[in-house]
Amino acid sequence: VKILKIVLSRWYWVASTVIISLIVAYMYLWYTPETFSTSASLKFEEKRSEISELLNVRNVYDRNNKMQSEQFVIRSRQVLLNAVEELDYKISFYLKGRVRTSDIYPQKPLDIAIIEQDSLDFATNLFEYEPINTSLFKLSYQEGGKEVSKEYRKGQLISVRGIKFKINNNTFSKTNNAIYCFKFNTKSSFVGRIASGLSMAETKGTNILTLSQTDANPYFATDKIGR
């Protein structure tokens, strides 16, 4: 009873604590990017002879060994590079918001044509695109540790380290002028992203292997697990 009386007499402490906790939780959910997961199952068929059917212990050993080998192959760099090759990996697009910048794959708001590109050394930093009017836009990026901001016309040739490209459209709108970001990628730059989100699990007693892929972009995760 004494504790209850103390709590009731200090109700504003309880109320303020609850309100602060709700505000902190809301801010955490607002600033923390969502993570999505997609999964697929692979079944490996194996031919067995009548003699091997009698050797159950040997079959279990062979199955486990085969499943481990398949997991090693799937995680290999060459297999991941082949999966990236089937994706539209050359340019990534992002939408810049007030709080965070979001990956908008598979959307392509900008029609970017690569005219010339060095296969080994080219700019992989983030470019920020901001439309000014129907024909002009501003492009901001880092070069040599310095912030560079220039205005270009639609279809004008843009030359940066190791790459020349054109932006053939303009996203200017009187009602909503979204700021987009983009970057040029290499195949190897995606390998780490895929490998970090890839997990595999064996279904006990079967030849079924379950693959799951987690990523901040659900469409990208789906495409990766499908490859």
KOLLOMAR-89610 format. One record per residue (C-alpha): x, y, z; residue in one letter. Coordinates in steps of 0.02 Angstrom, whole numbers, plus 32768, in hexadecimal, padded with zeros to 4 digits. Each point is the difference from the previous one (the first is absolute). Layout:
KOLLOMAR-89610
XYZA ...
This chain:
KOLLOMAR-89610
800080008000V 808E8077802AK 80557FDB7F58I 7F5C801D7FA5L 7FE780A58059K 80B080377FD3I 7FE57FD27F48V 7F59805B7FFAL 804B809A8052S 808B80017F7ER 7F917FD67F6AW 805680837F95Y 80A37F9E800FW 7FAC7F647FBAV 7FA880637F76A 809D805D7FCCS 80657F5C7FFCT 7F7E7FAC7F92V 7FF780967F89I 80BE800B7FF2I 800A7F447FE0S 7F7E800B7F76L 805B80927FAEI 80A67FA38005V 7FAF7F637FB9A 7FAE80647F74Y 80A480557FD3M 805A7F598000Y 7F817FB27F8AL 8004809C7F91W 80BE80067FEDY 80217F447FF8T 7FF07FBB7F4FP 7F8F7F6A7FE6E 804B7F577FDAT 7FA87F827F90F 801C7F477FE9S 7FD67F8B7F72T 801D7F457FF5S 80057F6F7F86A 80197F44800DS 80717F917F98L 7FE97F447FF5K 80957F987FCAF 7FD67F5B7FADE 807A7F70800FE 7FFE7F557FAFK 80167F6A8071R 80207F4A7FDAS 7FAB7F71805BE 80A07FE08063I 801080B58036S 7F4D7FFD803EE 80347F7C807FL 808F806A8041L 7F9C8085805DN 809480428062V 8063801A7F61R 7F6B80577FAEN 7FF0807A808FV 80BA80267FF6Y 7FF880197F43D 7F688071800FR 804E806E8084N 80A2800A7F9FN 7FA3802D7F60K 7F9980878054M 809C804F804CQ 80547FFD7F56S 7F6A80547FAFE 800280898084Q 80B8801E7FE0F 7FE0800D7F45V 7F6F80798016I 80698071806FR 80937FFE7F88S 803380A67FB4R 7FE97FC57F4DQ 7F4C7FC9801DV 7FD880A68054L 8052805F7F70L 7F977F9D7F84N 7F63802E8063A 803080B97FFCV 801C7FF37F44E 7F477FD67FEAE 7FCC809A8064L 7FF680B17FBED 80968030806AY 805A808A7F9FK 7FA38094804FI 7FA9800A80A9S 7F7C80848022F 7FCC804A80A7Y 7F7B807A803CL 804080848077K 7F8980228090G 800380718097R 803A7F758072V 80597F807F92R 80287FD37F4DT 7FA27F657FC3S 802D7F817F7CD 7F7480027F7DI 80347F677F99Y 7FBC7FD17F80P 7FC280B07FDAQ 806680697F85K 7FC880B4800EP 8094803E7F98L 80297FC97F4FD 80BE7FF5800CI 80637FCE7F67A 80B47FCB801FI 8068803E7F6DI 80AD7FCB8038E 803B7FA3809AQ 80A77FC28040D 7FEC7F49802DS 8071800C8099L 800780B28043D 7F65806E8001F 7FA0806B807BA 7F947F958074T 7FCD808C8077N 7F4E803E8015L 7FBC80847F88F 7F71806F8038E 7F8680397F79Y 7F8F8097801DE 7F9280457F73P 800080BE7FEAI 7F8680127F6FN 7FC67F997F6BT 80AA80067FACS 807F8022808BL 80347F978095F 8086800A8086K 80797F71801EL 80617FF780A4S 80897F83802AY 80A67FEA8059Q 80A0800E7F9AE 80AD7FFE804DG 7FB7801A80AEG 7FA2809D7FCAK 7F48801F7FE1E 7FDD80237F48V 7F5A804B7FC8S 7FDF80287F48K 7F6B80257F93E 7FE17F9C7F62Y 7F817FFB7F74R 7F9A7F687FD5K 80667F937F89G 80A4805C8023Q 809D7F96800BL 803E7FEF80B4I 80B37FCB801DS 80437FC480A8V 808F7F8E8030R 80007F677F90G 7F5180177FBAI 7F9D806C7F86K 7F437FFF8001F 7F6280607FD3K 7F5D801A805CI 7F7C80017F77N 7F67802E8065N 7FCC807E8084N 7F937FDD8099T 7FCE80B6801DF 7F5080158042S 7FA8809A8043K 7FA87F9C8088T 80887F888039N 80B980107FDBN 804D7F65804AA 80BD7FF78014I 804B7F607FBEY 80AC7FB5801AC 80597F817F96F 80A67FA47FF9K 805D7F957F82F 80267F50803BN 80757F717FDDT 7FCC7F4B800DK 80747FE48093S 7FAE808D8063S 7F607F97800BF 80547F608037V 8017803A80B4G 7F4D803E8009R 7FBB7F5A7FC3I 80747F94806AA 7FD9806080A0S 7F457FE77FEDG 80047F4B7FC3L 7FDD7F728079S 7FDE7F477FE3M 7FB37F77806AA 7FEC7F467FE3E 7F5C7FA8801ET 802D7F6D8070K 7FF67F567FB0G 7FDC80457F50T 805C80417F68N 7FAD80AA800EI 8067809C801AL 7FA980A18032T 804E80A37FC8L 7FD080A98049S 803880AD7FCDQ 7FEC809C806BT 801180B07FBDD 7FBE80B0801BA 7FAE7FF77F54N 7F7D7F747FEFP 80067FFD7F41Y 80BD7FF37FFEF 7FFA7F72807FA 7F807FA57F95T 806780127F62D 809E7FC68058K 7FB17F628046I 7FB17FDE7F57G 80A880017FA9R 
